[in-house]
């Protein structure tokens, strides 16, 4: 029993499964995957998190915090790129853990990712609803409170806009990766255009005096700021879940992962520099919308609606890519027998795992429609960091166990780069509240119970060994 749960899935069997009738269609190119990465990384955080980190932690030195967090995230991204080119199949960290650390670790990380992506989708759809309501209010339209809030919140019955956007995204995902990618390309283009408009306007209102003192909280503040805004970079890992649907994955995936991180970092740093030049950093303590606030302070009130539209597009792209990632994790675990097989059935025309997509859409809709999500959102952070840690460790393990495997892309300076990623991720996990750690332990305990009574018994890997 103990030996079975540590059995590893051969890479050859993964590649065979992805090329058969139950494999997904390879339709994504470099451009589409790159935009998926940018769409996942740059969300509402660029319109919100920059002000919070600047006012409370980094001051004008926020640009250094973004550089540090981006570099740390790049270490993990390089580890993901090595695996995604070596094993270009659906599943991301779940699959990588299966081939290196064994089935029990794969289950743990897969169960972890199910919660991570599900909470992201539900929480982001609630944020999308809030931005939509805000835009309607600016246009003089007021939506009934009963239809825009969950039960028990401000007279709410259902958060209908959140349900509707999840339904739209579900429909896109059912249609296929190409259609989802094309839609994402449009909204990412709008989002980046809004950011560039802000930069072009804001640079004309920079007052150099606002950059002094440059580091008001010292280096301690810079590193604390880096820990806070690290989560603004989370999302690149979702594009590795699309590895089975990528044309020429050995070339495309590294370009998309590294390219999306570099482009996103440049935009984050530029926005931070302009914001802190326009307004003294302490003024951001009074607002949760720093971009709109800075434009208002310099007298450009007409741009407020444009910023809101950009934020709405940002949230939509994050929602799309993370829901895509959730359905592909679900698909991979089902194909391995650890979840019911019906969720890995591929639609004969669309070539998408339609049952899993619909299930994820329904569950996310129920969570977003009826439950306040603030208390569990931090589970996203700990879940993501746990996945980052295991993938980085798996690179070191597989380099030692199987140095003979062809690696189209190699993470440089192994084991230094993966070790640096592990240290940084574990440090950030320790910074999270104790209650988050306890909730994470409870979720994993539930997962281990499900594995014992279902996954272990239905595992195709176990069945193949037995035969």
Steps between C-alpha positions, in 0.01 A plus 500: 500500500771748601708413196203537262419857596853604405492337157591744224332534164734434205544802274450275197148401615407868547614582149313200358176604675526857371538383140203263498128556452472640851777753437426869452540684170821702451377838375686766701800689361762723663292819473185353648684333790703815570178703525353233729799550729462879500127460551556278804766718663369852445160528661332744733814489715673761287210737569484421873809333648749765386353766728473273804860379475636848435318669791560232762826326410727626225427863421648614166739202526204285393678463167775309686238280666358412158850420370571270797163323482527463123848348527384256769201401291726451198691229689180298534396578142823350367424179691152486352640560151737203530217263593247639254735443205608158624145381579271711276172360630212639706535516877785742577635452856277194556654320201855606584462366854360170367808425288756602764366469855226236470122463496429617856686829444329542165163453666584750776608768254209425265252527786672821605475643146129412476433722801742770383347549157143455622537773763673728250218458248227559759675794668604668174146472363375680812759773435384516137145551622609787727679680216202455268264642763739793549504575125118492490489742793730744319264483205206580729358148517437322830458122510276341770707411807318166522655395167860616557574362849506153657242399760531701822710781350321835452166333435644272235347183361744413219804657336359474150777682304757257645289205386456646152872561438583145614233370261656697212850372581367144533347525154828626353696216658256242368547638149876445513844636585528699176174687561597567862842623388351735239261652756784536749714676237232768454451578869875491575557749217238734651650460848855575388377795291337652810823457697701666222248788484546555874880496463495748211275737695661455840860550392414864425393559862802351678642718779856386584452619858253213554786250467659629823555323729548218252519222762301631800461157662856383428599172340268320742207681341624419151511127577162506677359678198650229278326232708167681464517567127645156423141384468447747217723273291307182573334364188781400264471144630147478359631513144702180555167319547446569128817313400302221331325753276812688388656468157877447521499503884879463528540846348169669580470439875834650614437806282151545648602447864811717503360755255177555694694546824741752344225702331283497813796606715577791271140620516483460879826694550394776259161543674666508843752762386235727346256465790760595759612791285148636466393473865691482834508136607324561834192633320427150371403396855157651439407313182457149359509632143842670468498545120162673492595695815825628349323611182237679708767676709650658190157599368441229236160373610386387156748211504328334798255304284785389271694365798189313617461340157868401504460345845190312383693359203788411731272304730332325206831373362609374842166323537529337157855370540450367854176325412681349201772376738248351742327296230832363368615390847165328546537337157850367575402352838192338347703349214729342759201346679537706817170676428194356318583414139200686356683828565776411254264425213584725205221649286520346153463834319653760733774268636455645850432321834141622501373318813780636717455852362128500576554362852762767579271769360203386710698471827675835449165663420343370822794623709500843335121537507427418862815510717720784629854396400725741690589250771636230267675704231836469679481124434588594142832640618604200709382256234696672227814524709475130591477413130797724418706333772427145382570578133833661588593200716392261223748658256787418735370147564452411132840642402655250742269207426480531121786707357453309172156647417494745212433852627417740215527787750727478803461710810841667546725463806330194650478452799564869586200647313243240623640525855462880493139458386432252783648730766303801381170308480539344845584843643178642354298207638626585849375857456139388454257498797480191720130457420592462133744222588229323702243525219757363256567202729125432523463508120796263455357266764174482308701434183697214656172342611363521145824351366490209745139403428491580128817618324732226624252228406418641154851607402593379151866492600419250777286296263779485241754387762259233628445360152 
